[in-house]
Amino acid sequence: MNDAVIIRGLRLWAHVGVLEWERKYGQWFELDINLYLPLAAAGENDDLTETLNYADVIESIRQLARQINCQTIESFSEQVIETIDSIYGVMPLEIELRKCNPPIAGFNGCVAVRRRRD
C-alpha cells in the first residue's frame, strides 16, 4: 500500500526508563507514525469518514503518554501500537519512537525503536 496518513514529530512527556528517576520524573520522547490505508475515496469525496482522523490518534497517544510508566521504549512502542489498534483495528503501520535525551554520559543524541507491521 502506497497511501499513508503520516504524523511526524509528536512530542510526548512520559515516565519511561530503566532508571528509577526516569520513571519518577519523566522525559521527552518524539514519535513518528505512518498509518497505511487507501486514501483515494477520501480524496475524491472530501469525506473524513473515508479516512482516519489524525487528531483522534494524536490525542489518544498523548493520553497514553500521560499515564504510562514502564522501563523500555520497546514496551512504550507496543502500547502505542495497541492504542492505534483500539481506535482503528489492526492496520499496516510503521512507528519510530525516540527517547530525546537518554541518560548516557557523553552522548547528546537520541535513541529509537522502529516498529513495522505489514
Helices and strands as residue ranges (DSSP letters): E 4-16, H 20-25, E 27-36, H 40-45, G 48-50, H 54-67, E 69-70, H 73-88, E 93-99, E 111-117
